[in-house]
Amino acid sequence: MASSVFDQILLKHLWGTDELRAIFCDENRVQKWYDFEAALALEQAELGIIPRAAAQEIAAQAKVANVDLEAIAAEIRRIKHPLVPALRALQKQCRGDLGEYVHFGPTTQDVLDTGVVLQVKQAHAIFLRDLRDIGREVYRLAETYRDTPMTGRTHIVQALPITFGHKCAVWLSEMARHFERMQQLEPRVFVGILVGAVGTKASYGPQAIELDRRVMKRLGLGVADINWQPARDRLAEYVSVLGLVGGTLGKIANEIINLERNEIDELEEPFNEGKVGSSTMPHKRNPSVCENIVSVSRAIRYSVGFMQEAMFVEHERDGAAWRMEWKALPEACLMMGVMLEQTKYVLAGLKVNVDKMRSNLDLLGGFLMSERVMFALSDKVGKQSAHELVYEASMHGMEHGMTFEKSLLENRQVREALSEKELHAVLDPTTYVGLAPQIVDDVLAQVKASGWLN
């Protein structure tokens, strides 16, 4: 019976994907342990450490389908050890006494740590795939709306015109850095461990270094320079970067929510036939997918904190710290998977209301253009004097419900400095987006040159 949001039938689609659940399920977890044991046995046989027949039998039987997971779980609860029951089950499957060579040398954490790195590596491939897909969607939006003027907002209120393409290019640049981070951490994170009980490799014998190299090559992992059982920065770094990616995805989703407000109405997440916004208000079209992304984005940051807390390891191994990772790491990966999937869905079907973006530029009655007017006046009266003039006209107009143009024209100094025609042109918000289109082009060119989206 499922009791966690990650597994409940009614809620699990909001907190993870089936693809990620398959990676962090019990079956795959145990299979990764057995992959380690098989690789170890085969390479030990190559080096003459154990009989070749034993290695072949261990590798042949090291399949999770051959064992009873419920029985293993019951035995874990009985003997209070997370690995030994799985090893005994594997040994039992081997012919004769060939199973005696199962787990010949490693300590439990060698197996479990290497196994979890193999799981994370599987998840990582999915994350990179989805980051590329999201990048392509944001690239498309930035390119399509390169010149589309909209209101730029600071401190949540209207500030100056930008283009929607410029906003999307900011997202694209940020996601490109995350993709780069994800690639850069690969050689640091995807490293196995074969060091024995306290990290000295004593149990592996004189060929320990060569054995380590061979086993990790077979598993597709890097070789650790030294024992990382008490040094948990690798996995903490990975989840920390997931937290950064989640922060951006949550930020984008929250921006869409804000711009979907009926009073703004510039963006809308995809609407599918039958989507219901309320049990009592049939008219509602809620940004429910974006709301979920924001919620999960907030939650993943606590997994980051959990993983960094698990770095506080005592001596050469610390089971209390280690167990924290068993919760935080899989949950972080599940949350990352669903955020990526939902963000891709939202961006691919995002509705962009260009007309409302344009009309919102006029919402303040021209006051949005105060900076441009100030600089136009500064050539005639000086910058500081121009600021004072525009400030006075702005406050006067707002207090008396006037348009900015009318308020400005009531000022003699303004009228002497700018003709009515010049002022009218300066107040056109669509012609004051600065270098936004050029900046978008530059970002698109950089992303294309990086090969990220290929």
Steps between C-alpha positions, in 0.01 A plus 500: 500500500654829385513779758746747344414765242770342287307173478134576571279421203320833531803723543812334362468667157556834675822395672679272257482321168468130428834519321676624814307269731625206294858612564457541876271204561603206719560274201746734333668583829574133568593442136766769526643320806510181300659680204779602735540147636504352149757751374717442805488121465576504128801728543625306802492189284696678226766581758501146640357602837194274486417199277369586154212256540389682815512839327299374204238347725473812716463720191240266352292497818538871586154589375238649727238286326667194655436605861202570723506869595229459764707230669811718480309792652371286784851381574635857492247589769597192704878530495514882473745502208423663161705271275580159648158344426535592132846342495373183663220480246752529216727240658206262533434524126854391411581133433687300759749700697564755224296754692767504770684752282217753498607832655864393522665804656264798492328669788130582492552864415714408198196327356228743603692814408605368160147377443346838571750671270390262224138595570578871494689458174186346348290790624761747378455389139127575528567840654737598218247386241223705659722804550572492127129477422424793729787695346355447153161628612645809666721561197190487279316746723794741514541490123127527424437791736835674451328828406173465693477796741367446848522664838812442704428500871722569799388462862183343342386830343538632147845641425601523131427317175687180413420227249360163591785347304743677732329350806520155341866554410574563867341161577697339218833638619430378852403152381815484285711558810316223680563261212867592514505439876340159452765403248788638703411300810495164318868408557475603864172326582492185289775330696468159664661380818702185571693566819388254766399555859699813585628607161840330492411225245654246739238233427563513124862389519806617310311540168246739653592801285478305175180331613342836578589632156361191326175486696421865445579475130257210473234704683565814296611706800806699598758380752519682834835644598429411864223372720187718477290314753562784749512768227145551372556810291447317170137411560440823690628694198269311270189574701614860549511546124156339473390763750635775274320357198184467707533861607499616139211274401301628798585859412380453141179332614434775753555764233243330278256488794542873559458586133195273481308713752176615337601861562822445301403215264825489302577128532300185565616146564354238262130425539379152416146388435333406827747682728306621805604801705250481782231274646273802553612760243470342155655795320846469655810406301764468769877485433506166683803352324710809567379502861627145538839588354530786750402273788748228409770760435462617859508144631817395318697767682444311823657193342802718424522592867458136600784390272730770629416398856602145406851628425557519876654152533677372808820297461529261201130422471183632654175310455288782639622745236489237226136415560398860440616463140275198451203735535626828356676380185224289340236757592705781346534303178130420489412864557744613232347254256146627545603867488684446174212305350238755600712799396549348158123452470424858608754665270406289199136608525542843655241750380652843438246785485688753288207741484472514878873554532461801273196643678663460841775731385241778504355405837672784685390762255852563373680523835691184404712723275627738768863392457494565127339841547755589764791422268334685213470807724849465647655611173318831540487565876756263653448153646428594862264780403329267254450243776334761719276619218386148411455406864277802560298430186466133593378563854268780383349285225452195721341702779255669263419204272666649195696331224874546511494692171239745624680553828829564320344744257367706788859571597646805323862376517403172341305673224799725427738205486288252300236558235169316527602279208838420655339420833242275338776302326701470822195358677464206259595195715551268203803701387676495836611141547865592484729229363264221605471341152876515446561350845260217417691434178828487692364249752352284225831502314694403812263216577513375144880512499519306828330198343283461809179453303640262238 
